[in-house]
Amino acid sequence: MKKVKVLALVTAVIAAVLLYNYLNMLNERAAVVEVIKTGVLTASENIPPNTTITADMVELKELPVEAVHKEAMTNINAAVGKFSKYEITAGEQVLSTKLISPDGGGGDGTLAYEIAPGMRAISVDVGNLSGLVGMLRPKNTVDILLQYQEEKEDAAEGEEKEMEDFTAMIAENITILAVDDVLSQDGKPKNPETGVSYTTITLQVTPREAMDISMSEVKGNLRMILRSPLDKEMTGLPETKSIIFDDVVVK
């Protein structure tokens, strides 16, 4: 009986030693598997759509590399000052595709996000003549001419008043946002049947320029003048005066 107890005790000790060694082996293996982490920008609070991102809305958190979204941002300064396109919930990784720059662009293919703050978008009808024969593309810049008629003031009493033609520049260095519904800088190819690329051009303008263009389209005919992308010089509106036909033709 005594031998049985001794044997049981020895067996228990051996089992305890083996269990201890096994647990140590597991701990050593776990220590060898190192979890690699990286800093990722996350929202520290719920951020509604169309909200300016401030430093207190975001924070850097260490997350396992495997858990990081491929479009997640890693720099607070790169996010601050931009706008949220969609709602970002607290704790969510801040993705570059959910933010837009304050100067416009980087949107989701809709025109609204292409407009710079403080500016407006207005569409005008164009033909091959006024639209530079289909050569205009989004991101091009143009000047806009207005051609219109007014009655001559020097007509004798009782005589039928003659109409006089005028041309005036009403806007300069205007950015084209879209041709028809195309926002891509590649533009829109010509229709092989009609030979026409587009029938409307959408322009980025100030509120006052929008009023001028709207009125001019009603009262006269608009023509686009394509500018070099390297040319930002303004002629000095309203110092650029309108001209009449007599100013063009040397008599």
CYANA upper distance limits for C-alpha pairs under 8 A (distance plus 0.5 A):
  1 MET  CA      5 LYS  CA      7.01
  2 LYS  CA      6 VAL  CA      6.82
  3 LYS  CA      7 LEU  CA      6.57
  4 VAL  CA      8 ALA  CA      6.61
  5 LYS  CA      9 LEU  CA      6.65
  6 VAL  CA     10 VAL  CA      6.67
  7 LEU  CA     11 THR  CA      6.60
  8 ALA  CA     12 ALA  CA      6.64
  9 LEU  CA     13 VAL  CA      6.72
 10 VAL  CA     14 ILE  CA      6.70
 11 THR  CA     15 ALA  CA      6.63
 12 ALA  CA     16 ALA  CA      6.60
 13 VAL  CA     17 VAL  CA      6.69
 14 ILE  CA     18 LEU  CA      6.65
 15 ALA  CA     19 LEU  CA      6.57
 16 ALA  CA     20 TYR  CA      6.59
 17 VAL  CA     21 ASN  CA      6.66
 18 LEU  CA     22 TYR  CA      6.58
 19 LEU  CA     23 LEU  CA      6.66
 20 TYR  CA     24 ASN  CA      6.70
 21 ASN  CA     25 MET  CA      6.66
 22 TYR  CA     26 LEU  CA      6.90
 23 LEU  CA     27 ASN  CA      6.80
 24 ASN  CA     28 GLU  CA      6.68
 25 MET  CA     29 ARG  CA      6.76
 26 LEU  CA     30 ALA  CA      6.65
 27 ASN  CA     31 ALA  CA      6.63
 28 GLU  CA     32 VAL  CA      6.85
 29 ARG  CA     33 VAL  CA      7.18
 30 ALA  CA     34 GLU  CA      8.45
 35 VAL  CA     64 PRO  CA      7.10
 36 ILE  CA     64 PRO  CA      6.22
 36 ILE  CA     65 VAL  CA      6.59
 37 LYS  CA     62 GLU  CA      6.32
 37 LYS  CA     63 LEU  CA      5.60
 37 LYS  CA     64 PRO  CA      4.65
 37 LYS  CA     65 VAL  CA      5.71
 38 THR  CA     61 LYS  CA      8.40
 38 THR  CA     62 GLU  CA      5.73
 38 THR  CA     63 LEU  CA      6.12
 38 THR  CA     64 PRO  CA      6.90
 38 THR  CA     65 VAL  CA      6.50
 39 GLY  CA     60 LEU  CA      6.23
 39 GLY  CA     61 LYS  CA      5.80
 39 GLY  CA     62 GLU  CA      5.04
 39 GLY  CA     63 LEU  CA      6.96
 39 GLY  CA     74 THR  CA      6.63
 40 VAL  CA     60 LEU  CA      5.76
 40 VAL  CA     61 LYS  CA      5.79
 40 VAL  CA     62 GLU  CA      6.76
 40 VAL  CA     63 LEU  CA      7.27
 40 VAL  CA     68 VAL  CA      7.77
 40 VAL  CA     72 ALA  CA      7.21
 40 VAL  CA     73 MET  CA      6.74
 40 VAL  CA     74 THR  CA      5.28
 40 VAL  CA     75 ASN  CA      8.33
 40 VAL  CA     93 GLN  CA      7.51
 41 LEU  CA     58 VAL  CA      7.02
 41 LEU  CA     59 GLU  CA      6.08
 41 LEU  CA     60 LEU  CA      5.05
 41 LEU  CA     61 LYS  CA      6.88
 41 LEU  CA     72 ALA  CA      7.42
 41 LEU  CA     73 MET  CA      5.97
 41 LEU  CA     74 THR  CA      5.69
 41 LEU  CA     75 ASN  CA      7.23
 41 LEU  CA     76 ILE  CA      7.25
 41 LEU  CA     93 GLN  CA      6.40
 41 LEU  CA     94 VAL  CA      6.17
 42 THR  CA     58 VAL  CA      6.07
 42 THR  CA     59 GLU  CA      5.99
 42 THR  CA     60 LEU  CA      6.65
 42 THR  CA     61 LYS  CA      7.27
 42 THR  CA     90 ALA  CA      8.00
 42 THR  CA     91 GLY  CA      6.06
 42 THR  CA     92 GLU  CA      5.87
 42 THR  CA     93 GLN  CA      4.78
 42 THR  CA     94 VAL  CA      5.72
 43 ALA  CA     47 ILE  CA      7.95
 43 ALA  CA     57 MET  CA      6.40
 43 ALA  CA     58 VAL  CA      4.95
 43 ALA  CA     59 GLU  CA      6.88
 43 ALA  CA     88 ILE  CA      7.39
 43 ALA  CA     89 THR  CA      7.07
 43 ALA  CA     90 ALA  CA      5.37
 43 ALA  CA     91 GLY  CA      5.64
 43 ALA  CA     92 GLU  CA      6.10
 43 ALA  CA     93 GLN  CA      6.99
 43 ALA  CA     94 VAL  CA      6.90
 44 SER  CA     56 ASP  CA      7.88
 44 SER  CA     57 MET  CA      5.77
 44 SER  CA     58 VAL  CA      5.47
 44 SER  CA     59 GLU  CA      6.59
 44 SER  CA     90 ALA  CA      5.68
 44 SER  CA     91 GLY  CA      6.46
 45 GLU  CA     57 MET  CA      6.36
 45 GLU  CA     58 VAL  CA      7.96
 45 GLU  CA     89 THR  CA      7.04
 45 GLU  CA     90 ALA  CA      4.72
 45 GLU  CA     91 GLY  CA      7.72
 46 ASN  CA     87 GLU  CA      7.90
 46 ASN  CA     88 ILE  CA      6.38
 46 ASN  CA     89 THR  CA      4.88
 46 ASN  CA     90 ALA  CA      5.19
 47 ILE  CA     51 THR  CA      7.39
 47 ILE  CA     57 MET  CA      7.93
 47 ILE  CA     84 SER  CA      8.00
 47 ILE  CA     87 GLU  CA      6.15
 47 ILE  CA     88 ILE  CA      5.51
 47 ILE  CA     89 THR  CA      6.68
 47 ILE  CA     90 ALA  CA      8.00
 48 PRO  CA     84 SER  CA      7.74
 48 PRO  CA     86 TYR  CA      7.38
 48 PRO  CA     87 GLU  CA      5.11
 48 PRO  CA     88 ILE  CA      7.10
 49 PRO  CA     83 PHE  CA      8.36
 49 PRO  CA     84 SER  CA      5.70
 49 PRO  CA     85 LYS  CA      5.75
 49 PRO  CA     86 TYR  CA      4.93
 49 PRO  CA     87 GLU  CA      5.23
 49 PRO  CA     88 ILE  CA      8.18
 50 ASN  CA     83 PHE  CA      6.06
 50 ASN  CA     84 SER  CA      5.43
 50 ASN  CA     85 LYS  CA      5.97
 50 ASN  CA     86 TYR  CA      7.56
 51 THR  CA     83 PHE  CA      5.71
 51 THR  CA     84 SER  CA      5.85
 51 THR  CA     85 LYS  CA      8.43
 52 THR  CA     80 VAL  CA      8.16
 52 THR  CA     81 GLY  CA      6.35
 52 THR  CA     82 LYS  CA      6.19
 52 THR  CA     83 PHE  CA      5.04
 52 THR  CA     84 SER  CA      7.19
 53 ILE  CA     57 MET  CA      7.03
 53 ILE  CA     58 VAL  CA      8.44
 53 ILE  CA     79 ALA  CA      7.14
 53 ILE  CA     80 VAL  CA      5.49
 53 ILE  CA     81 GLY  CA      5.85
 53 ILE  CA     82 LYS  CA      6.11
 53 ILE  CA     83 PHE  CA      6.39
 53 ILE  CA     84 SER  CA      7.56
 54 THR  CA     58 VAL  CA      7.86
 54 THR  CA     80 VAL  CA      5.62
 54 THR  CA     81 GLY  CA      6.87
 55 ALA  CA     59 GLU  CA      8.22
 55 ALA  CA     76 ILE  CA      7.57
 55 ALA  CA     80 VAL  CA      6.46
 58 VAL  CA     76 ILE  CA      7.70
 59 GLU  CA     76 ILE  CA      7.72
 60 LEU  CA     74 THR  CA      7.82
 60 LEU  CA     75 ASN  CA      8.49
 60 LEU  CA     76 ILE  CA      8.00
 63 LEU  CA     67 ALA  CA      7.05
 63 LEU  CA     68 VAL  CA      7.30
 64 PRO  CA     68 VAL  CA      7.32
 68 VAL  CA     72 ALA  CA      7.27
 69 HIS  CA     93 GLN  CA      8.04
 69 HIS  CA     95 LEU  CA      8.32
 71 GLU  CA     95 LEU  CA      5.67
 71 GLU  CA     96 SER  CA      6.29
 71 GLU  CA     97 THR  CA      7.52
 72 ALA  CA     93 GLN  CA      6.56
 72 ALA  CA     94 VAL  CA      6.10
 72 ALA  CA     95 LEU  CA      4.83
 72 ALA  CA     96 SER  CA      6.75
 73 MET  CA     78 ALA  CA      8.35
 73 MET  CA     79 ALA  CA      8.20
 73 MET  CA     93 GLN  CA      8.22
 73 MET  CA     94 VAL  CA      6.46
 73 MET  CA     95 LEU  CA      6.23
 73 MET  CA     96 SER  CA      6.52
 75 ASN  CA     79 ALA  CA      7.47
 76 ILE  CA     80 VAL  CA      6.77
 79 ALA  CA     99 LEU  CA      8.10
 81 GLY  CA    101 SER  CA      8.23
 81 GLY  CA    102 PRO  CA      7.63
 82 LYS  CA     99 LEU  CA      6.67
 82 LYS  CA    100 ILE  CA      6.13
 82 LYS  CA    101 SER  CA      5.48
 82 LYS  CA    102 PRO  CA      6.15
 83 PHE  CA     99 LEU  CA      5.88
 83 PHE  CA    100 ILE  CA      5.74
 83 PHE  CA    101 SER  CA      6.98
 83 PHE  CA    102 PRO  CA      7.15
 84 SER  CA     88 ILE  CA      8.16
 84 SER  CA     98 LYS  CA      6.35
 84 SER  CA     99 LEU  CA      5.16
 84 SER  CA    100 ILE  CA      7.02
 85 LYS  CA     98 LYS  CA      5.83
 85 LYS  CA     99 LEU  CA      6.11
 85 LYS  CA    100 ILE  CA      7.20
 85 LYS  CA    107 GLY  CA      8.30
 86 TYR  CA     98 LYS  CA      6.61
 86 TYR  CA     99 LEU  CA      8.50
 88 ILE  CA     92 GLU  CA      7.02
 88 ILE  CA     94 VAL  CA      7.78
 94 VAL  CA     98 LYS  CA      7.78
 95 LEU  CA     99 LEU  CA      7.68
 97 THR  CA    106 GLY  CA      8.43
 99 LEU  CA    106 GLY  CA      8.31
100 ILE  CA    104 GLY  CA      7.42
100 ILE  CA    105 GLY  CA      7.17
100 ILE  CA    106 GLY  CA      5.87
100 ILE  CA    107 GLY  CA      6.78
100 ILE  CA    113 TYR  CA      8.23
101 SER  CA    105 GLY  CA      6.94
101 SER  CA    106 GLY  CA      7.26
102 PRO  CA    116 ALA  CA      7.42
102 PRO  CA    117 PRO  CA      7.31
103 ASP  CA    115 ILE  CA      8.24
103 ASP  CA    116 ALA  CA      5.33
103 ASP  CA    117 PRO  CA      7.02
104 GLY  CA    113 TYR  CA      6.30
104 GLY  CA    114 GLU  CA      5.32
104 GLY  CA    115 ILE  CA      5.81
104 GLY  CA    116 ALA  CA      4.97
104 GLY  CA    117 PRO  CA      7.61
105 GLY  CA    113 TYR  CA      6.41
105 GLY  CA    114 GLU  CA      5.00
105 GLY  CA    115 ILE  CA      7.75
105 GLY  CA    116 ALA  CA      8.33
106 GLY  CA    113 TYR  CA      7.73
106 GLY  CA    114 GLU  CA      7.83
107 GLY  CA    111 LEU  CA      8.50
107 GLY  CA    113 TYR  CA      5.45
107 GLY  CA    114 GLU  CA      6.95
108 ASP  CA    113 TYR  CA      8.00
109 GLY  CA    113 TYR  CA      8.44
109 GLY  CA    183 LEU  CA      7.96
110 THR  CA    114 GLU  CA      7.81
111 LEU  CA    115 ILE  CA      7.48
111 LEU  CA    177 LEU  CA      8.18
111 LEU  CA    183 LEU  CA      7.92
114 GLU  CA    177 LEU  CA      7.66
115 ILE  CA    119 MET  CA      6.90
115 ILE  CA    120 ARG  CA      7.11
115 ILE  CA    121 ALA  CA      7.43
115 ILE  CA    177 LEU  CA      8.34
115 ILE  CA    204 GLN  CA      7.22
116 ALA  CA    120 ARG  CA      8.35
118 GLY  CA    206 THR  CA      7.67
119 MET  CA    204 GLN  CA      6.91
119 MET  CA    205 VAL  CA      6.08
119 MET  CA    206 THR  CA      5.42
119 MET  CA    207 PRO  CA      7.27
120 ARG  CA    204 GLN  CA      6.10
120 ARG  CA    205 VAL  CA      5.78
120 ARG  CA    206 THR  CA      6.33
120 ARG  CA    207 PRO  CA      6.74
120 ARG  CA    210 ALA  CA      7.89
121 ALA  CA    177 LEU  CA      8.32
121 ALA  CA    202 THR  CA      6.85
121 ALA  CA    203 LEU  CA      5.97
121 ALA  CA    204 GLN  CA      5.24
121 ALA  CA    205 VAL  CA      6.68
121 ALA  CA    210 ALA  CA      8.33
122 ILE  CA    202 THR  CA      5.90
122 ILE  CA    203 LEU  CA      5.88
122 ILE  CA    204 GLN  CA      7.25
122 ILE  CA    205 VAL  CA      7.84
122 ILE  CA    210 ALA  CA      6.98
123 SER  CA    200 THR  CA      6.80
123 SER  CA    201 ILE  CA      5.91
123 SER  CA    202 THR  CA      4.54
123 SER  CA    203 LEU  CA      6.67
124 VAL  CA    200 THR  CA      5.98
124 VAL  CA    201 ILE  CA      6.01
124 VAL  CA    202 THR  CA      6.94
124 VAL  CA    203 LEU  CA      8.47
124 VAL  CA    217 GLU  CA      8.23
125 ASP  CA    199 THR  CA      6.35
125 ASP  CA    200 THR  CA      4.97
125 ASP  CA    201 ILE  CA      7.09
126 VAL  CA    130 SER  CA      6.06
126 VAL  CA    131 GLY  CA      5.83
126 VAL  CA    198 TYR  CA      8.38
126 VAL  CA    199 THR  CA      5.80
126 VAL  CA    200 THR  CA      5.98
126 VAL  CA    201 ILE  CA      7.44
127 GLY  CA    131 GLY  CA      5.98
127 GLY  CA    133 VAL  CA      7.96
127 GLY  CA    199 THR  CA      6.61
128 ASN  CA    132 LEU  CA      6.40
128 ASN  CA    133 VAL  CA      4.59
128 ASN  CA    134 GLY  CA      6.70
128 ASN  CA    196 VAL  CA      7.74
129 LEU  CA    133 VAL  CA      6.39
129 LEU  CA    223 ARG  CA      8.25
130 SER  CA    222 LEU  CA      7.19
130 SER  CA    223 ARG  CA      4.95
130 SER  CA    224 MET  CA      6.27
131 GLY  CA    135 MET  CA      7.89
131 GLY  CA    136 LEU  CA      7.31
131 GLY  CA    223 ARG  CA      7.51
131 GLY  CA    224 MET  CA      6.63
132 LEU  CA    136 LEU  CA      7.05
132 LEU  CA    224 MET  CA      7.60
132 LEU  CA    225 ILE  CA      8.33
132 LEU  CA    226 LEU  CA      8.42
133 VAL  CA    196 VAL  CA      8.40
134 GLY  CA    190 LYS  CA      7.89
134 GLY  CA    196 VAL  CA      7.17
134 GLY  CA    197 SER  CA      5.67
134 GLY  CA    198 TYR  CA      7.17
136 LEU  CA    140 ASN  CA      7.20
136 LEU  CA    179 VAL  CA      8.19
136 LEU  CA    187 GLY  CA      7.99
136 LEU  CA    226 LEU  CA      8.20
137 ARG  CA    176 ILE  CA      7.55
137 ARG  CA    178 ALA  CA      7.71
137 ARG  CA    179 VAL  CA      7.04
137 ARG  CA    185 GLN  CA      6.45
137 ARG  CA    186 ASP  CA      7.36
137 ARG  CA    187 GLY  CA      5.27
137 ARG  CA    188 LYS  CA      8.09
138 PRO  CA    175 THR  CA      8.20
138 PRO  CA    176 ILE  CA      5.47
138 PRO  CA    177 LEU  CA      5.53
138 PRO  CA    178 ALA  CA      5.46
138 PRO  CA    179 VAL  CA      6.96
138 PRO  CA    182 VAL  CA      8.28
138 PRO  CA    183 LEU  CA      6.45
138 PRO  CA    184 SER  CA      6.82
138 PRO  CA    185 GLN  CA      5.49
138 PRO  CA    186 ASP  CA      8.18
138 PRO  CA    187 GLY  CA      6.76
139 LYS  CA    175 THR  CA      6.32
139 LYS  CA    176 ILE  CA      5.74
139 LYS  CA    177 LEU  CA      6.55
139 LYS  CA    178 ALA  CA      8.47
139 LYS  CA    185 GLN  CA      6.86
140 ASN  CA    175 THR  CA      6.41
140 ASN  CA    176 ILE  CA      6.07
140 ASN  CA    226 LEU  CA      7.94
140 ASN  CA    227 ARG  CA      8.00
140 ASN  CA    229 PRO  CA      7.51
141 THR  CA    173 ASN  CA      5.96
141 THR  CA    174 ILE  CA      5.63
141 THR  CA    175 THR  CA      4.95
141 THR  CA    176 ILE  CA      6.54
141 THR  CA    226 LEU  CA      6.77
141 THR  CA    227 ARG  CA      6.06
141 THR  CA    228 SER  CA      7.93
141 THR  CA    229 PRO  CA      7.29
142 VAL  CA    172 GLU  CA      7.08
142 VAL  CA    173 ASN  CA      5.82
142 VAL  CA    174 ILE  CA      5.68
142 VAL  CA    175 THR  CA      7.10
142 VAL  CA    176 ILE  CA      8.04
142 VAL  CA    224 MET  CA      6.55
142 VAL  CA    225 ILE  CA      5.69
142 VAL  CA    226 LEU  CA      5.02
142 VAL  CA    227 ARG  CA      5.72
143 ASP  CA    169 MET  CA      7.88
143 ASP  CA    170 ILE  CA      8.42
143 ASP  CA    171 ALA  CA      6.17
143 ASP  CA    172 GLU  CA      4.76
143 ASP  CA    173 ASN  CA      5.97
143 ASP  CA    174 ILE  CA      6.70
143 ASP  CA    224 MET  CA      6.39
143 ASP  CA    225 ILE  CA      5.49
143 ASP  CA    226 LEU  CA      7.12
143 ASP  CA    227 ARG  CA      7.57
144 ILE  CA    169 MET  CA      6.38
144 ILE  CA    170 ILE  CA      6.41
144 ILE  CA    171 ALA  CA      5.71
144 ILE  CA    172 GLU  CA      6.90
144 ILE  CA    174 ILE  CA      8.49
144 ILE  CA    222 LEU  CA      7.22
144 ILE  CA    223 ARG  CA      6.29
144 ILE  CA    224 MET  CA      5.36
144 ILE  CA    225 ILE  CA      6.66
145 LEU  CA    167 THR  CA      7.24
145 LEU  CA    168 ALA  CA      6.11
145 LEU  CA    169 MET  CA      4.89
145 LEU  CA    170 ILE  CA      6.43
145 LEU  CA    171 ALA  CA      7.90
145 LEU  CA    222 LEU  CA      6.15
145 LEU  CA    223 ARG  CA      5.59
145 LEU  CA    224 MET  CA      6.89
145 LEU  CA    225 ILE  CA      8.02
146 LEU  CA    167 THR  CA      6.10
146 LEU  CA    168 ALA  CA      5.76
146 LEU  CA    169 MET  CA      6.64
146 LEU  CA    170 ILE  CA      7.12
146 LEU  CA    216 SER  CA      7.04
146 LEU  CA    220 GLY  CA      6.96
146 LEU  CA    221 ASN  CA      6.22
146 LEU  CA    222 LEU  CA      5.28
146 LEU  CA    223 ARG  CA      7.01
147 GLN  CA    165 ASP  CA      7.76
147 GLN  CA    166 PHE  CA      6.23
147 GLN  CA    167 THR  CA      5.01
147 GLN  CA    168 ALA  CA      7.14
147 GLN  CA    220 GLY  CA      6.12
147 GLN  CA    221 ASN  CA      5.65
147 GLN  CA    222 LEU  CA      6.88
147 GLN  CA    223 ARG  CA      8.33
148 TYR  CA    165 ASP  CA      6.40
148 TYR  CA    166 PHE  CA      5.85
148 TYR  CA    167 THR  CA      7.00
148 TYR  CA    219 LYS  CA      7.36
148 TYR  CA    220 GLY  CA      5.09
148 TYR  CA    221 ASN  CA      7.03
149 GLN  CA    163 MET  CA      6.58
149 GLN  CA    164 GLU  CA      5.88
149 GLN  CA    165 ASP  CA      5.04
149 GLN  CA    166 PHE  CA      6.37
149 GLN  CA    220 GLY  CA      7.99
150 GLU  CA    163 MET  CA      5.91
150 GLU  CA    164 GLU  CA      5.82
150 GLU  CA    165 ASP  CA      7.17
150 GLU  CA    166 PHE  CA      8.12
151 GLU  CA    161 LYS  CA      6.62
151 GLU  CA    162 GLU  CA      6.18
151 GLU  CA    163 MET  CA      4.89
151 GLU  CA    164 GLU  CA      6.41
152 LYS  CA    161 LYS  CA      6.77
152 LYS  CA    162 GLU  CA      6.10
152 LYS  CA    163 MET  CA      6.28
152 LYS  CA    164 GLU  CA      6.46
153 GLU  CA    161 LYS  CA      8.27
155 ALA  CA    159 GLU  CA      6.91
155 ALA  CA    160 GLU  CA      7.83
155 ALA  CA    161 LYS  CA      6.14
155 ALA  CA    162 GLU  CA      7.77
164 GLU  CA    244 ILE  CA      7.77
165 ASP  CA    244 ILE  CA      6.26
165 ASP  CA    245 PHE  CA      6.98
166 PHE  CA    242 SER  CA      6.84
166 PHE  CA    243 ILE  CA      6.06
166 PHE  CA    244 ILE  CA      5.20
166 PHE  CA    245 PHE  CA      7.64
167 THR  CA    242 SER  CA      5.83
167 THR  CA    243 ILE  CA      5.88
167 THR  CA    244 ILE  CA      7.04
168 ALA  CA    240 THR  CA      8.16
168 ALA  CA    241 LYS  CA      6.93
168 ALA  CA    242 SER  CA      4.59
168 ALA  CA    243 ILE  CA      7.01
169 MET  CA    237 LEU  CA      8.40
169 MET  CA    240 THR  CA      7.33
169 MET  CA    241 LYS  CA      8.09
169 MET  CA    242 SER  CA      7.50
170 ILE  CA    209 GLU  CA      8.47
170 ILE  CA    212 ASP  CA      7.68
170 ILE  CA    213 ILE  CA      8.08
170 ILE  CA    237 LEU  CA      8.13
170 ILE  CA    238 PRO  CA      8.48
171 ALA  CA    209 GLU  CA      7.34
171 ALA  CA    237 LEU  CA      8.25
172 GLU  CA    234 MET  CA      7.28
173 ASN  CA    227 ARG  CA      7.81
173 ASN  CA    232 LYS  CA      7.35
173 ASN  CA    234 MET  CA      7.97
174 ILE  CA    203 LEU  CA      7.20
174 ILE  CA    204 GLN  CA      6.88
174 ILE  CA    205 VAL  CA      7.11
175 THR  CA    203 LEU  CA      6.37
175 THR  CA    204 GLN  CA      5.98
175 THR  CA    205 VAL  CA      8.23
176 ILE  CA    201 ILE  CA      7.49
176 ILE  CA    202 THR  CA      6.45
176 ILE  CA    203 LEU  CA      5.12
176 ILE  CA    204 GLN  CA      6.80
177 LEU  CA    183 LEU  CA      6.79
177 LEU  CA    201 ILE  CA      8.26
177 LEU  CA    202 THR  CA      5.99
177 LEU  CA    203 LEU  CA      5.97
177 LEU  CA    204 GLN  CA      6.77
178 ALA  CA    182 VAL  CA      5.83
178 ALA  CA    183 LEU  CA      5.12
178 ALA  CA    184 SER  CA      8.07
178 ALA  CA    201 ILE  CA      6.46
178 ALA  CA    202 THR  CA      5.57
178 ALA  CA    203 LEU  CA      7.76
179 VAL  CA    183 LEU  CA      7.40
179 VAL  CA    187 GLY  CA      7.37
179 VAL  CA    188 LYS  CA      7.55
179 VAL  CA    198 TYR  CA      6.63
179 VAL  CA    199 THR  CA      8.23
179 VAL  CA    200 THR  CA      6.50
179 VAL  CA    201 ILE  CA      5.14
179 VAL  CA    202 THR  CA      6.78
180 ASP  CA    198 TYR  CA      6.20
180 ASP  CA    199 THR  CA      6.94
180 ASP  CA    200 THR  CA      5.56
180 ASP  CA    201 ILE  CA      6.47
180 ASP  CA    202 THR  CA      7.87
182 VAL  CA    187 GLY  CA      6.98
182 VAL  CA    188 LYS  CA      7.07
183 LEU  CA    187 GLY  CA      7.77
188 LYS  CA    197 SER  CA      6.42
188 LYS  CA    198 TYR  CA      7.58
189 PRO  CA    197 SER  CA      6.05
190 LYS  CA    194 THR  CA      8.35
190 LYS  CA    195 GLY  CA      6.00
190 LYS  CA    196 VAL  CA      5.66
190 LYS  CA    197 SER  CA      4.47
190 LYS  CA    198 TYR  CA      8.11
191 ASN  CA    195 GLY  CA      5.61
191 ASN  CA    196 VAL  CA      5.93
191 ASN  CA    197 SER  CA      6.40
192 PRO  CA    196 VAL  CA      8.35
205 VAL  CA    209 GLU  CA      6.16
205 VAL  CA    210 ALA  CA      6.49
206 THR  CA    210 ALA  CA      6.69
207 PRO  CA    211 MET  CA      6.97
208 ARG  CA    212 ASP  CA      6.81
209 GLU  CA    213 ILE  CA      6.56
210 ALA  CA    214 SER  CA      6.51
211 MET  CA    215 MET  CA      6.68
212 ASP  CA    216 SER  CA      6.52
213 ILE  CA    217 GLU  CA      6.52
214 SER  CA    218 VAL  CA      7.13
215 MET  CA    219 LYS  CA      6.79
216 SER  CA    220 GLY  CA      6.01
216 SER  CA    221 ASN  CA      7.58
216 SER  CA    222 LEU  CA      7.72
217 GLU  CA    221 ASN  CA      6.42
217 GLU  CA    222 LEU  CA      6.83
227 ARG  CA    231 ASP  CA      7.29
235 THR  CA    239 GLU  CA      8.22
235 THR  CA    240 THR  CA      7.18
236 GLY  CA    240 THR  CA      6.75
243 ILE  CA    247 ASP  CA      6.65
243 ILE  CA    248 VAL  CA      8.39
244 ILE  CA    248 VAL  CA      7.64
245 PHE  CA    249 VAL  CA      6.87
246 ASP  CA    250 VAL  CA      7.72
